[in-house]
Amino acid sequence: MLAVRLVNLMQRTGLTLSLAELFQHPSVESAAALLSLGEAGGQADGLVVVRAGEHGTPLFLMHEFSGRDVYFPTLAQHIGGEFPIYGLPGVTLGQAQLRTIECMAQRMVGIIRAVQPHGPYRLAGWSFGGVLAHEVAQQLLGLDEPVEFIGMLDSYAPNPLAQDKAMWSGEGLDKRQLLGHCRGRSMMLGAEGEAALAAVQALEAQIEQLDFTALFQRCQAQQLTDPELASVSAADAWHYFDREAAHRLALAHYRVSPASQTIHLFRAQELMDGQPLPSPTRGWEERFDTGLLRCIDIPGDHRTMMKPPHIQALGQALTQALDAVVMPEPAPYQPLLTIQTGHAGHAPIFCVPGAGDSVTGFIHLTEAIGPEWPIIGLQPRGLDGVSVPHSEVEAAAAFYLQAIEQIYPQGPVHLIGHSFGGWVAHAMAAQLQQAGREVASLTLIDSEAPGGDGTAGKPYTATAALQRLIDTLQLSCGKSLGIDPAMFANADDTTQLRLLHEGMVRAGVLSERAAPDAMHGPVRTFATALRTVYQPRLAYTGPVRLVLVDDPTLDEWGNQREQAAMLEGWQRRVDDLAVWYGPGNHFTILKAPNVFSFAAWWHDGLSVAVGPVLS
């Protein structure tokens, strides 16, 4: 705690030194030398070099709930080996905070890959950091990068309840987090903290009448905050609690994805004062296959496990687990599904569906485009509820092209992408062109322009993504699912998925015999795509054909504005762009009778006959 105070005091005087650097340079002379050389803080933004090393796979530690780097150096001192250890603290205080777990993990993936471009990766995190480590792992796996180790240091599974979502929405999150901090500290003191707890309760009753500054000053005056905050200004404290409130909000809206490999859970054996008895797996048995959980007991409670002498035992257990880890084999996944075999002499048409959608959406295209054309769908990974969806457009494109290479190693190909699938098709065309393969045609059906200025590429919470999926399903089937928006928004995760399932059955979109978890895979895949930002790394210089259709939820002027934005966005990326304003809407363009108009336009655009396909 003294080290934390020293770092805070130095930062207030303009001296930038991380906690890890202080531990690495414990004397006044060595710390002064580091500062004079200007090396402190010179590392990559958001990265702390906790232990330098040149041998072995690095270990990346995720920050705990406060976002600070407090535990990184103390734990690293007790981890054996010569491999480097890096710490990832939270977004710097004073900067705009990220407010979803997915966005936080995406930031960390970028930082990690700047140091270690490719896997295998080893990740661990204490408490909140374990949740981050899991999500970082999922996103790395979504990039087709191997993850060797995931360690959760007494991390509890998020269990977002309806009241949590309501509490951590709207105004005053910073004030609620401040009082939550004071309440937690008071409870930790046991009987000695009863008076402090009563003071917190009194302030909770006044929370609406006080602004943050006045509330914080009262907490300071009554010594309700941690000692390190005793001399902090209200302005600085606001940044601290704004970051914690962002983390609380993110947890309240996070839906945990299933694990696909072993998770090492290091459990504190003792309870903190007033702590109820937790489940043996800290709640993860409701999220993961218990066969993937490897539980390791550590002396101490949730906090003291990070203090001597228990931290030595934790470091030793973590070292042993890292030494014994075996790289898991990736589960095989075949994305190619033949919709129509076609005839020899026609280049194959590869179709990429939209976010969370299936290749079955292209069934009507086979009748419209003709029986002579081979039509193969590229089924997005993750729809089965087991595999991990791709977290990057280019990664999905590369994965699909590897599969295509197995059956069509040579010759031209046609690419058709619907909605989000248009981004993937565009990336595939760019990669094929770079490899010297011929792209016979590239067609994008109602696909937003890349860049994140449209619907996709935004920081959706789990609830917001589900609400968007409901809108999409209703547009697709032309019926209401009969789900009350206000009730849905305030419901917990389990209730939301049940309401979605019931609504889809009611509208005839899903069979009554469908399993209760039938939509878990599509929901996750849809949400992953919805959060994905596409900024093409490769340019495609061939001709592109873009289909635009009306959105029935917009008026004439709204459709003109939206389509003009899509057209302008693609024109900035593509030199040779042909546009067709098709009949129907985003989904009915691929259904009869509109799909016949689309097929006729597609045929008319084929400038040259395509020769036989080489295989």
C-alpha positions in Angstrom: 0.0 0.0 0.0 2.9 2.4 0.7 4.2 1.7 -2.8 0.8 2.5 -4.3 0.8 5.8 -2.4 4.3 6.7 -3.5 3.4 6.1 -7.2 0.2 8.2 -6.8 2.2 11.0 -5.2 4.8 10.9 -7.9 2.2 11.0 -10.6 0.6 14.1 -9.1 4.0 15.9 -9.3 4.3 14.9 -13.0 6.7 11.9 -12.5 5.4 8.9 -14.4 6.5 5.6 -12.9 4.5 2.4 -12.8 4.3 0.2 -9.8 6.1 -2.6 -11.7 9.0 -0.1 -12.5 9.1 0.9 -8.8 9.5 -2.7 -7.8 12.2 -3.2 -10.5 14.1 -0.1 -9.3 13.5 -0.2 -5.5 16.3 2.3 -4.5 16.0 6.1 -4.7 19.1 6.1 -7.0 17.9 3.5 -9.4 14.4 5.1 -9.7 15.9 8.5 -10.2 18.2 7.1 -12.9 15.2 5.5 -14.7 13.3 8.8 -14.6 16.3 10.9 -15.8 16.7 8.6 -18.8 13.1 9.1 -19.7 12.5 5.4 -19.9 9.7 5.3 -17.4 6.4 5.2 -19.2 8.3 4.7 -22.5 6.8 1.3 -23.1 3.7 0.7 -25.2 0.6 2.5 -24.1 -1.4 0.3 -21.8 1.4 -2.2 -21.2 3.6 -2.7 -18.2 6.8 -4.8 -18.5 6.5 -6.6 -15.2 9.5 -8.9 -15.8 11.8 -8.8 -18.8 12.7 -12.1 -20.3 13.9 -13.6 -23.5 13.1 -17.3 -23.1 9.7 -18.9 -23.3 6.1 -17.8 -24.0 5.1 -14.5 -22.3 2.4 -14.4 -19.6 -0.1 -11.5 -19.8 -1.8 -10.4 -16.6 -5.1 -8.5 -16.8 -5.9 -5.8 -14.3 -8.3 -6.3 -11.4 -11.5 -4.3 -10.8 -9.9 -0.9 -10.0 -7.9 -1.0 -13.2 -4.6 -0.5 -11.5 -1.4 -2.5 -11.8 -1.1 -3.1 -8.1 -0.8 -6.9 -8.0 1.4 -7.4 -11.2 4.9 -6.9 -9.6 4.1 -8.6 -6.3 2.8 -11.7 -8.0 5.5 -11.8 -10.7 8.2 -12.0 -8.0 6.9 -15.4 -7.1 6.3 -16.9 -10.6 9.2 -19.0 -11.7 10.8 -19.2 -15.1 12.6 -16.8 -17.4 9.7 -15.9 -19.6 8.6 -12.3 -19.8 5.6 -11.2 -17.8 3.5 -8.2 -19.0 0.7 -6.4 -17.2 -2.3 -4.7 -18.8 -3.8 -2.0 -16.6 -7.1 -0.3 -17.3 -7.7 2.6 -19.6 -5.7 5.6 -18.2 -7.6 7.7 -15.7 -8.9 10.9 -17.4 -9.4 9.2 -20.8 -12.7 8.1 -22.1 -13.5 4.7 -20.4 -14.7 1.6 -22.3 -18.0 0.4 -20.9 -18.3 -3.2 -22.2 -16.2 -6.2 -21.4 -15.9 -6.9 -25.1 -14.4 -3.5 -25.9 -12.0 -3.8 -23.0 -10.8 -7.2 -24.2 -10.5 -5.9 -27.8 -8.2 -3.1 -26.6 -6.1 -5.7 -24.7 -5.9 -7.9 -27.8 -4.4 -5.1 -29.7 -1.9 -4.3 -27.0 -1.0 -8.0 -26.6 -0.5 -8.6 -30.4 1.7 -5.5 -30.6 4.1 -7.3 -28.3 3.4 -10.9 -29.4 1.9 -10.9 -32.9 1.0 -14.6 -32.9 0.2 -17.3 -30.4 0.3 -19.4 -28.4 -0.9 -17.0 -25.7 -0.9 -17.3 -22.0 -3.3 -15.2 -20.0 -4.3 -14.8 -16.4 -6.1 -12.3 -14.2 -7.1 -11.7 -10.6 -10.8 -11.3 -9.8 -12.3 -9.0 -12.5 -9.1 -9.7 -14.5 -10.1 -13.4 -14.8 -13.3 -12.4 -16.6 -11.2 -10.2 -18.9 -8.7 -13.0 -19.5 -11.6 -15.3 -20.6 -13.0 -12.7 -23.1 -9.5 -11.9 -24.4 -9.0 -15.6 -25.0 -12.3 -15.8 -26.9 -11.3 -12.9 -29.1 -7.8 -14.3 -29.8 -9.4 -17.7 -30.7 -11.8 -15.7 -33.0 -8.6 -14.5 -34.8 -7.6 -18.2 -35.2 -4.7 -17.6 -32.8 -4.0 -20.4 -30.3 -4.4 -19.8 -26.6 -2.3 -22.1 -24.4 -3.3 -21.0 -20.9 -6.2 -19.2 -19.2 -5.8 -18.6 -15.4 -8.5 -17.1 -13.2 -7.3 -16.0 -9.8 -10.3 -16.4 -7.6 -12.5 -14.9 -10.3 -16.3 -15.1 -9.9 -18.6 -15.7 -12.8 -20.7 -12.6 -13.7 -24.3 -13.2 -13.0 -26.1 -10.1 -14.4 -29.5 -9.8 -12.7 -32.3 -7.5 -13.7 -31.7 -5.2 -10.7 -28.0 -4.9 -11.6 -28.8 -3.7 -15.1 -31.3 -1.2 -13.8 -28.9 0.0 -11.1 -25.9 0.5 -13.4 -27.8 2.4 -16.1 -28.7 6.1 -16.2 -27.1 8.9 -14.2 -25.1 8.8 -11.0 -23.0 5.7 -11.7 -19.9 7.5 -10.3 -21.7 8.3 -7.0 -23.1 4.8 -6.7 -19.6 3.3 -7.3 -18.1 5.6 -4.7 -20.6 4.6 -2.0 -20.2 0.9 -3.1 -16.5 1.3 -2.5 -17.1 2.8 1.0 -19.6 0.1 1.8 -17.3 -2.7 0.8 -14.4 -1.2 2.9 -16.7 -0.8 5.9 -17.9 -4.5 5.7 -14.3 -5.7 5.5 -13.6 -4.1 8.9 -16.2 -6.4 10.5 -17.4 -5.1 13.9 -15.1 -2.1 13.8 -16.7 -1.0 10.6 -20.3 -0.9 11.9 -20.3 2.9 12.5 -18.8 3.5 9.1 -21.4 1.3 7.5 -24.1 3.3 9.2 -22.5 6.5 7.8 -22.5 5.0 4.3 -26.2 4.1 4.6 -27.0 7.7 5.6 -25.2 9.0 2.6 -27.0 6.5 0.3 -30.3 8.1 1.5 -28.9 11.6 0.4 -27.3 10.5 -2.9 -29.8 12.3 -5.1 -29.3 15.6 -3.3 -25.5 15.6 -3.5 -23.2 16.0 -6.5 -20.1 13.9 -6.7 -17.8 16.5 -5.3 -19.9 17.1 -2.2 -20.4 13.3 -1.7 -16.7 12.5 -2.0 -15.8 15.3 0.5 -18.2 13.9 3.0 -16.8 10.4 2.6 -13.3 11.8 3.0 -14.3 13.7 6.1 -15.8 10.6 7.7 -12.8 8.5 6.6 -14.9 6.1 4.7 -12.6 5.7 1.7 -9.3 3.8 1.4 -6.4 5.8 3.0 -4.7 6.3 -0.3 -7.7 8.5 -1.3 -7.5 10.6 1.8 -5.5 13.4 0.1 -6.9 13.0 -3.5 -8.9 15.9 -5.0 -12.6 15.3 -5.9 -11.7 15.8 -9.5 -9.0 13.1 -9.5 -11.3 10.8 -7.4 -14.1 11.2 -10.0 -11.8 9.7 -12.7 -10.9 6.8 -10.4 -14.6 6.0 -9.6 -15.7 6.7 -13.2 -13.3 3.9 -14.3 -14.7 1.5 -11.6 -18.2 2.4 -12.6 -17.4 1.6 -16.2 -16.2 -1.8 -15.1 -19.3 -2.3 -13.0 -21.5 -1.4 -15.9 -19.6 -3.7 -18.2 -20.0 -6.7 -15.8 -23.8 -6.0 -15.4 -24.3 -6.3 -19.1 -21.8 -9.1 -20.0 -23.0 -12.4 -21.2 -20.2 -15.0 -20.7 -19.4 -17.1 -23.8 -18.8 -20.9 -23.4 -15.3 -22.0 -22.8 -13.7 -24.2 -25.5 -10.6 -25.3 -23.5 -9.3 -25.8 -20.0 -9.7 -23.0 -17.5 -7.4 -23.0 -14.4 -9.3 -21.6 -11.5 -7.2 -20.7 -8.5 -9.6 -20.6 -5.5 -9.0 -18.8 -2.2 -9.7 -21.2 0.6 -10.8 -18.7 3.2 -13.7 -16.3 3.3 -13.5 -12.5 3.9 -15.5 -11.1 6.8 -19.2 -11.2 6.0 -18.7 -13.1 2.7 -21.3 -15.7 2.0 -20.1 -19.2 1.1 -19.4 -19.2 -2.7 -20.0 -22.2 -5.0 -16.9 -24.4 -5.4 -16.4 -23.2 -8.9 -17.2 -19.5 -8.1 -20.3 -19.8 -10.4 -18.5 -20.9 -13.5 -20.3 -24.3 -13.5 -23.3 -22.5 -14.9 -21.3 -21.1 -17.7 -18.8 -23.8 -18.7 -18.6 -27.5 -19.0 -17.2 -28.5 -15.6 -14.9 -30.9 -17.3 -13.0 -27.8 -18.6 -12.5 -26.4 -15.1 -9.3 -27.3 -13.2 -9.7 -25.9 -9.7 -6.5 -25.3 -7.6 -6.9 -24.2 -3.9 -4.8 -21.3 -2.6 -4.4 -20.3 1.1 -5.9 -17.0 2.2 -9.1 -15.2 1.2 -9.9 -13.2 -2.0 -7.6 -10.3 -0.9 -5.0 -11.9 1.3 -4.1 -14.5 -1.4 -2.3 -11.5 -3.0 -0.3 -10.8 0.2 2.6 -12.6 2.0 2.8 -15.4 2.8 -0.1 -16.6 0.6 1.1 -14.9 -2.6 4.1 -17.2 -2.5 1.8 -20.2 -2.7 -0.2 -18.6 -5.5 2.9 -17.9 -7.5 4.2 -21.4 -7.0 0.8 -22.9 -8.0 0.7 -20.7 -11.1 4.2 -21.7 -12.1 3.4 -25.4 -11.8 0.2 -25.0 -13.9 2.2 -23.1 -16.6 4.9 -25.7 -16.6 2.4 -28.5 -17.0 0.2 -26.9 -19.6 -0.5 -28.8 -22.9 -1.4 -26.9 -26.0 -5.0 -27.9 -26.8 -5.8 -29.1 -30.3 -8.2 -26.8 -32.2 -11.6 -28.3 -32.9 -12.1 -28.9 -36.6 -14.7 -26.9 -38.4 -15.7 -27.1 -42.0 -17.5 -24.0 -43.3 -18.2 -25.2 -46.8 -21.8 -26.4 -47.4 -22.8 -27.3 -50.9 -26.2 -25.7 -51.8 -26.1 -26.8 -55.4 -23.5 -29.0 -57.2 -24.0 -27.3 -60.6 -22.3 -28.4 -63.9 -18.7 -28.5 -65.1 -17.7 -25.4 -67.0 -19.1 -22.9 -64.5 -17.0 -21.2 -61.9 -18.4 -21.8 -58.4 -20.3 -19.1 -56.6 -19.4 -18.8 -52.9 -22.0 -17.2 -50.7 -21.4 -15.5 -47.4 -24.5 -14.9 -45.2 -25.1 -12.0 -42.9 -24.5 -11.6 -39.2 -25.7 -14.7 -37.3 -27.4 -16.0 -40.4 -27.2 -19.4 -42.1 -26.3 -20.4 -45.6 -29.9 -21.6 -45.9 -30.8 -17.9 -46.7 -29.4 -18.5 -50.2 -31.6 -21.5 -51.0 -33.9 -19.4 -53.2 -31.0 -18.2 -55.1 -30.3 -21.6 -56.6 -33.7 -21.7 -58.4 -33.3 -18.2 -59.6 -29.7 -18.3 -60.8 -30.0 -21.6 -62.6 -29.1 -25.3 -62.0 -25.9 -25.1 -63.9 -24.0 -23.0 -61.3 -22.2 -24.6 -58.4 -23.3 -22.7 -55.3 -21.4 -23.2 -52.1 -22.3 -21.5 -48.8 -19.8 -20.5 -46.2 -21.4 -21.2 -42.8 -20.2 -18.7 -40.2 -18.4 -20.4 -37.3 -20.2 -20.2 -34.0 -23.7 -20.9 -35.1 -23.5 -24.4 -33.6 -23.1 -22.9 -30.1 -19.8 -24.7 -29.6 -17.2 -23.2 -31.9 -15.9 -19.7 -31.4 -17.1 -17.0 -33.9 -14.6 -15.1 -35.8 -13.8 -11.7 -34.2 -12.3 -10.1 -37.2 -13.4 -9.9 -40.8 -10.0 -10.6 -42.3 -9.6 -13.7 -40.0 -12.9 -15.1 -41.2 -11.9 -14.4 -44.9 -8.6 -16.2 -44.5 -10.3 -19.1 -42.8 -12.8 -19.5 -45.6 -10.1 -19.2 -48.3 -8.1 -22.0 -46.6 -11.2 -24.2 -46.9 -11.8 -23.2 -50.5 -8.2 -23.9 -51.3 -8.9 -27.6 -50.4 -11.6 -28.1 -53.0 -10.9 -25.3 -55.6 -7.2 -24.7 -55.5 -7.2 -23.0 -58.9 -9.4 -21.1 -61.2 -11.8 -18.2 -60.9 -14.5 -17.9 -58.3 -17.6 -15.7 -57.9 -18.3 -14.2 -54.5 -21.6 -13.0 -53.1 -21.9 -11.5 -49.6 -25.1 -10.5 -47.9 -25.0 -7.7 -45.3 -22.1 -8.4 -42.9 -21.2 -11.2 -45.3 -20.4 -8.6 -47.9 -17.5 -7.4 -45.7 -16.2 -10.9 -45.5 -16.6 -11.4 -49.3 -14.8 -8.1 -49.9 -11.9 -9.2 -47.7 -11.8 -12.6 -49.4 -11.6 -10.9 -52.8 -8.7 -8.7 -51.7 -6.8 -11.7 -50.3 -7.5 -13.8 -53.4 -6.3 -10.9 -55.6 -3.1 -10.6 -53.5 -2.5 -14.3 -54.0 -3.0 -14.1 -57.8 -6.3 -15.8 -57.9 -9.0 -14.5 -60.3 -12.2 -13.1 -58.8 -14.7 -13.6 -61.5 -17.2 -11.3 -59.7 -17.8 -9.7 -56.3 -21.3 -8.8 -55.3 -22.3 -7.1 -52.1 -26.0 -7.3 -51.1 -27.1 -4.4 -49.0 -23.7 -4.3 -47.2 -22.8 -1.2 -45.1 -19.6 0.5 -46.1 -16.6 -0.4 -43.9 -15.5 2.0 -41.2 -17.9 1.6 -38.3 -20.2 4.5 -39.3 -23.2 2.3 -39.7 -25.0 -0.3 -37.6 -22.1 -2.6 -37.2 -18.9 -1.8 -35.4 -20.5 -0.3 -32.3 -19.9 -1.3 -28.6 -23.2 -3.2 -28.2 -24.0 -4.7 -24.8 -25.6 -8.1 -24.7 -29.0 -6.6 -24.3 -28.5 -4.1 -27.1 -27.3 -6.8 -29.5 -30.3 -9.0 -28.7 -32.7 -6.0 -29.3 -31.0 -5.6 -32.7 -31.4 -9.3 -33.4 -35.2 -9.1 -32.6 -35.6 -6.2 -35.0 -33.7 -8.2 -37.7 -35.8 -11.3 -37.2 -39.0 -9.3 -37.4 -37.9 -7.7 -40.6 -36.9 -11.1 -42.0 -40.2 -12.9 -41.2 -42.5 -9.9 -41.6 -44.1 -10.6 -38.2 -43.8 -9.3 -34.7 -42.2 -11.6 -32.1 -44.6 -10.1 -29.6 -41.8 -9.2 -27.1 -42.4 -6.1 -25.0 -39.3 -3.9 -25.4 -39.3 -2.3 -21.9 -39.8 -5.7 -20.1 -37.1 -7.2 -22.3 -34.6 -4.5 -21.6 -34.9 -4.9 -17.9 -34.9 -8.7 -17.8 -31.9 -10.8 -16.8 -30.0 -12.9 -19.3 -31.9 -16.1 -18.8 -35.2 -14.4 -19.2 -34.2 -12.5 -22.3 -33.1 -15.7 -24.0 -36.3 -17.4 -23.0 -38.4 -14.5 -24.3 -36.5 -14.6 -27.6 -37.1 -18.3 -28.0 -40.8 -18.0 -27.2 -41.2 -15.1 -29.6 -39.5 -16.9 -32.4 -41.7 -20.0 -31.8 -44.8 -17.7 -31.7 -43.9 -16.1 -35.0 -43.1 -19.5 -36.7 -39.4 -18.7 -37.1 -38.4 -21.5 -34.7 -39.9 -24.9 -34.3 -41.8 -25.7 -31.1 -39.5 -28.7 -30.8 -36.4 -26.5 -30.8 -34.2 -26.9 -27.8 -34.2 -24.0 -25.3 -30.6 -23.2 -26.1 -31.1 -23.5 -29.9 -30.4 -19.7 -30.3 -27.4 -19.5 -28.1 -24.9 -20.0 -31.0 -26.7 -17.6 -33.4 -27.1 -15.0 -30.7 -23.4 -15.1 -29.9 -22.4 -15.1 -33.6 -24.7 -12.2 -34.4 -23.5 -10.1 -31.5 -19.8 -10.8 -32.4 -20.4 -9.6 -35.9 -22.4 -6.6 -34.8 -19.5 -5.4 -32.6 -16.9 -6.0 -35.4 -15.3 -3.0 -37.0 -14.0 -3.5 -40.6 -11.2 -1.3 -41.7 -9.8 -3.1 -44.8 -6.0 -3.7 -44.6 -5.9 -4.8 -48.2 -7.5 -2.8 -51.1 -9.5 -4.7 -53.8 -9.0 -3.2 -57.2 -11.4 -5.3 -59.2 -15.0 -4.4 -60.1 -17.5 -4.5 -57.3 -21.3 -4.8 -57.7 -23.4 -3.3 -54.9 -27.1 -4.0 -54.3 -29.1 -1.4 -52.4 -32.7 -2.0 -51.1 -35.1 0.0 -49.1 -35.5 -0.3 -45.3 -39.3 -0.5 -44.6 -38.8 1.1 -41.2 -37.6 4.4 -42.9 -39.5 6.9 -45.0 -38.4 7.8 -48.6 -36.0 10.5 -47.4 -34.5 8.3 -44.8 -33.8 5.5 -47.3 -32.2 8.0 -49.7 -30.0 9.3 -47.0 -28.9 5.8 -45.8 -28.3 4.5 -49.3 -26.3 7.6 -50.2 -24.1 7.1 -47.2 -23.5 3.4 -48.1 -22.8 4.3 -51.7 -20.4 7.1 -50.8 -18.6 4.9 -48.3 -18.0 2.1 -50.8 -16.9 4.7 -53.5 -14.1 5.7 -51.2 -12.9 2.1 -51.1 -13.7 0.9 -54.7 -12.7 2.5 -58.0 -15.0 0.3 -60.2 -18.4 0.2 -58.5 -21.7 -0.7 -60.2 -24.9 -0.1 -58.2 -28.3 -1.6 -58.6 -31.4 -0.5 -56.6 -33.2 -3.8 -56.1 -36.8 -4.7 -55.0 -37.8 -5.8 -51.6 -35.9 -5.2 -48.4 -32.8 -6.4 -46.7 -34.1 -10.0 -46.5 -36.8 -10.4 -49.2 -34.2 -9.5 -51.9 -33.1 -13.1 -51.5 -36.6 -14.5 -51.6 -39.1 -15.1 -54.4 -40.0 -13.1 -56.4 -37.3 -10.5 -55.8 -34.5 -13.0 -56.0 -35.3 -13.6 -59.7 -34.8 -9.9 -60.4 -31.5 -10.1 -58.6 -30.4 -13.2 -60.5 -31.2 -11.6 -63.8 -29.2 -8.5 -62.9 -26.3 -10.7 -61.7 -26.3 -12.6 -65.0 -26.4 -9.4 -67.0 -23.3 -8.2 -65.3 -21.1 -11.2 -66.3 -18.9 -9.7 -68.9 -17.2 -12.8 -70.1 -18.0 -16.5 -70.2 -16.2 -18.4 -67.5 -14.2 -21.4 -68.6 -13.9 -24.8 -66.8 -12.9 -24.9 -63.2 -9.6 -26.5 -62.4 -9.4 -28.7 -59.3 
